[in-house]
Amino acid sequence: MRTDKMLQSHDFHQYLFHSDSALMAGRRVVVFPSSAELGPVLAHLVTSRAEKAIASHGRFTLGLSGGSLVSMLSKELLTLPELDCSKWVVGFCDERLVSFDDPESTYGLYKNQLFSKVNIPDSGILTIDPSLPVSECAEDYTRKLKEAFPDDDIPVFDLLLLGMGPDGHTCSLFPDHPLLEETKKIVAPISDSPKPPPQRVTMTLPVVNSACCVAFVSTGGSKAPILKEVLEGREGPAFPAARVVPTNGELFWLVDDPAAASLTIQVERPGSGAKL
C-alpha cells in the first residue's frame, strides 16, 4: 500500500504541474501595440472596478505606484467625461521618503497631475508623513491603513496598480532583499534601496497578494528580458514581481509589444476599444 511519503516522482511532478496551472489560471497577459493603446484600457479597468466596488461596498480602494504609470494613468483618467472619484480611497504601494514637493515623491506627482484635477476628497488620499524617520514613517502608514480598513487584518484593496523595474522589483521589494520574506508587517521600511532614493516605505507581499485585483503595467523594450523571466520562470529565486500572485484576486499584466517581444507563452491581443 502506498502512503503519502511514498508519493512517486512522476506523481509529484504531475502535482507540481497542476498546481502551477491552477496558480496561473487567474493570470491574464494582455499585449497592446503600444502604450497609446494600453492607456485607455487601463483607465477603463480602473473605472469599471471602481463602479463594481462602489456598488458592492460603497467605496473604491485603489493602490497606486509611481514611475511611468503616473503620467499614463493621469492622462487617460482625465479624458473620461463622467469620472467621479468622490468615493475613492487611494493609498500608495510604496513611497519615497522625500518631501511632497520633491520630484521623487509619488504622491507629489499624482497631486499635480491627477488629484488636483478630480473630485477625490483629501480624506480619501492616504499619504505618508515624510517628516518622520523611515521606521516610524512605516509604522505611521500602517496605522493609516488599519484605520482605513478597520475590518481587515490585512488590508484588502479593490485594485492595486503596479510597475516593474528592469531588475524585476515591484513596489520597493527588490531581488534578494529580506523584505520579500516579511509576513507580519503590512508596511515595511527600507533604508537600503538599491535604487535611489534609498529610504522608502513599501507594502509587503501579504498586502499585495490580498488584493481583489492587481494590474501590472510594463512597457518598453528594456523590460523584455526580465518580463520573460517573470512570466515564464527562471533558474534561481523568483523575481519579486513573479511573487505577486493574488490569493483570491485577479491578476493582469498589461504590456506593450516591445516589452512582450521575448514571450513564448500564450497572450491576449485585444482589438481597439477592448475592455477587461
Salt bridges, closest charged atoms under 4 A:
ASP11 OD2 - ARG2 NH1 2.53
GLU76 OE2 - LYS75 NZ 3.33
ASP94 OD2 - ARG200 NH1 3.81
GLU104 OE1 - ARG96 NH1 2.63
ASP140 OD1 - ARG143 NH2 2.59
ASP140 OD2 - LYS144 NZ 3.05
GLU147 OE2 - ARG143 NH1 3.11
ASP158 OD1 - HIS57 NE2 3.01
ASP167 OD1 - HIS169 ND1 2.70
GLU181 OE2 - ARG243 NH1 3.05
ASP192 OD1 - HIS177 NE2 2.92
GLU229 OE2 - ARG234 NE 3.89
GLU232 OE1 - LYS228 NZ 2.61
GLU250 OE2 - ARG49 NH2 3.00
ASP257 OD1 - ARG269 NH1 2.72
GLU268 OE2 - ARG28 NE 2.81
